[in-house]
Amino acid sequence: MTTALAALTRGNGTMAQFSHADFGGMTQWSKGGMSMVGDMFNSGMKAKLDGVMSDLAAALQSGKIEQAQSDKRPSADGDASPKADHGGPEWPEEFGSPSSSGSQNNMRYAFFPQKQRLIIEDGGKRTVYDTGTHAISGVSQQQSSGRDLSFTSQHGLVRLADLKTVA
């Protein structure tokens, strides 16, 4: 599954977002139990996604398979081809490499554990948050008219509204 592997590589082995017919179209997966498939009531398809992604993540972590090149993005047919990273600039160098990152619609995020910072880019506007002792590992976005983000950490669910804005 080239598409799934490329998405998992972009998510640093902990999360992925991609579209694939085997999973009913648009798909999201996050290590630790979050799985969403195009057919949201199909629990068998969710289980299949979780199994495939968990196996790929474990293989990446153990070095059994190599990570896809980070400058390649899957096309609609699943082949990787060079494309810009979600149409926006990369994350600030002073934060280092994110341990978790992802995107949906016109929003993307990245967590930088070395600096205890979470960056949210929404419609081109960046906001930096202090995560304190939280080690962010996943994201949840409520599908409503507003943008209600929450994240998963070792302490449980963390609402974006509960984090201190630093920039």
C-alpha positions as MATLAB code, in Angstrom:
seq = 'MTTALAALTRGNGTMAQFSHADFGGMTQWSKGGMSMVGDMFNSGMKAKLDGVMSDLAAALQSGKIEQAQSDKRPSADGDASPKADHGGPEWPEEFGSPSSSGSQNNMRYAFFPQKQRLIIEDGGKRTVYDTGTHAISGVSQQQSSGRDLSFTSQHGLVRLADLKTVA';
ca = [
       0.000    0.000    0.000;
       2.159    2.790   -1.327;
      -0.407    5.474   -0.511;
      -0.765    4.387    3.118;
       3.009    4.121    3.599;
       3.634    7.577    2.118;
       0.943    9.090    4.365;
       2.336    7.284    7.411;
       5.826    8.560    6.598;
       4.499   12.138    6.446;
       2.926   11.518    9.857;
       6.266   10.396   11.312;
       5.002    6.830   11.728;
       2.277    7.800   14.190;
      -0.572    9.032   12.000;
      -1.777    9.159    8.430;
      -4.415   10.806    6.287;
      -4.997    9.636    2.738;
      -7.644    8.580    0.267;
      -7.907    4.974   -0.914;
     -10.799    2.993   -2.371;
     -10.069   -0.039   -0.135;
     -10.978    2.114    2.865;
     -13.999    3.867    1.361;
     -12.201    7.026    0.266;
     -10.854    9.572    2.738;
      -9.123    7.830    5.629;
      -7.415    8.861    8.877;
      -5.422    6.741   11.297;
      -3.548    7.578   14.473;
      -1.389    5.246   16.544;
      -3.162    4.394   19.749;
      -6.596    3.671   18.402;
      -8.086    6.404   16.200;
      -9.303    5.051   12.846;
     -11.697    6.774   10.457;
     -12.779    5.422    7.080;
     -14.994    6.816    4.328;
     -17.831    4.471    5.324;
     -17.904    5.550    8.980;
     -20.283    2.778   10.109;
     -18.230   -0.046    8.618;
     -16.446   -1.481   11.661;
     -14.841   -4.241    9.593;
     -13.223   -1.666    7.309;
     -12.007    0.291   10.363;
     -10.475   -2.889   11.798;
      -8.772   -3.605    8.465;
      -7.353   -0.065    8.385;
      -6.100   -0.328   11.968;
      -4.415   -3.670   11.240;
      -2.715   -2.470    8.053;
      -1.540    0.817    9.557;
      -0.371   -0.747   12.827;
       1.681   -3.287   10.873;
       3.168   -0.584    8.618;
       3.992    1.643   11.613;
       5.696   -1.253   13.408;
       7.678   -2.132   10.278;
       8.787    1.488    9.856;
       9.807    1.753   13.505;
      11.777   -1.500   13.406;
      13.481   -0.608   10.130;
      11.996   -3.596    8.279;
      10.810   -1.197    5.596;
      12.339    2.120    4.655;
      10.427    5.342    4.954;
       9.295    6.895    1.703;
      11.122   10.042    0.677;
       9.601   12.964    2.559;
       9.401   15.136   -0.565;
       7.111   12.701   -2.316;
       3.344   12.797   -1.984;
       0.942   10.170   -3.272;
      -1.166   11.053   -6.270;
      -4.777    9.992   -6.685;
      -3.691    6.690   -8.221;
      -1.374    5.920   -5.311;
       1.946    6.633   -7.049;
       4.320    8.976   -5.266;
       5.376   12.062   -7.126;
       7.092   15.259   -5.975;
       4.576   17.813   -4.722;
       4.627   20.715   -2.305;
       3.918   19.940    1.347;
       0.206   20.825    1.608;
       0.849   23.981   -0.431;
       2.498   25.781    2.463;
       5.982   26.492    3.773;
       7.743   24.033    6.047;
       7.720   24.372    9.811;
      10.168   26.829   11.455;
      13.680   25.354   11.719;
      14.159   26.558   15.310;
      11.590   23.987   16.467;
      13.440   21.025   14.930;
      11.513   18.073   13.501;
       7.947   17.399   14.608;
       7.212   14.077   16.290;
       3.579   14.286   15.167;
       2.044   16.195   12.298;
      -0.987   16.083   10.091;
      -3.449   18.040    8.037;
      -7.088   18.182    7.095;
      -8.899   20.523    4.768;
      -7.153   23.897    5.089;
      -5.554   23.201    8.488;
      -2.345   21.486    9.528;
      -0.520   20.949   12.786;
       2.839   19.786   14.111;
       4.027   18.924   17.616;
       7.638   19.639   18.628;
       8.412   17.804   21.892;
      11.926   19.258   22.243;
      10.423   22.753   22.521;
       7.077   21.713   24.078;
       5.287   23.506   21.255;
       2.304   22.769   19.041;
       1.871   24.787   15.859;
      -1.530   25.045   14.206;
      -1.713   26.525   10.717;
      -5.281   27.359    9.733;
      -5.882   29.059    6.414;
      -2.256   30.242    6.301;
      -2.308   31.747    9.832;
       0.022   30.087   12.349;
      -0.550   29.933   16.081;
       2.019   28.475   18.492;
       0.904   26.807   21.737;
       2.837   25.758   24.861;
       2.067   22.061   25.469;
       3.665   21.916   28.923;
       4.083   18.272   29.937;
       1.810   16.922   27.176;
       3.413   14.694   24.534;
       0.956   15.081   21.641;
       0.369   11.901   19.642;
      -2.938   12.379   17.823;
      -5.597   14.872   16.803;
      -9.369   14.913   16.682;
     -11.379   17.522   14.803;
     -15.085   17.831   15.427;
     -16.900   17.882   12.090;
     -19.196   20.840   12.709;
     -19.476   24.441   11.617;
     -16.790   25.463   14.145;
     -13.252   24.149   14.501;
     -13.017   22.253   17.755;
      -9.626   20.558   17.973;
      -8.467   18.205   20.666;
      -5.288   16.175   20.934;
      -4.234   12.942   22.558;
      -1.352   12.905   25.029;
      -0.004   10.577   27.686;
      -2.324   12.446   30.090;
      -5.435   11.829   27.973;
      -7.462   14.239   25.871;
      -6.151   17.807   25.561;
      -8.397   20.507   24.145;
      -6.663   23.170   22.086;
      -8.589   25.785   24.089;
      -6.786   24.526   27.241;
      -3.281   25.222   25.886;
      -1.542   28.570   26.369;
      -0.973   30.582   23.191;
       2.644   31.814   22.934;
       2.717   33.330   19.430;
];
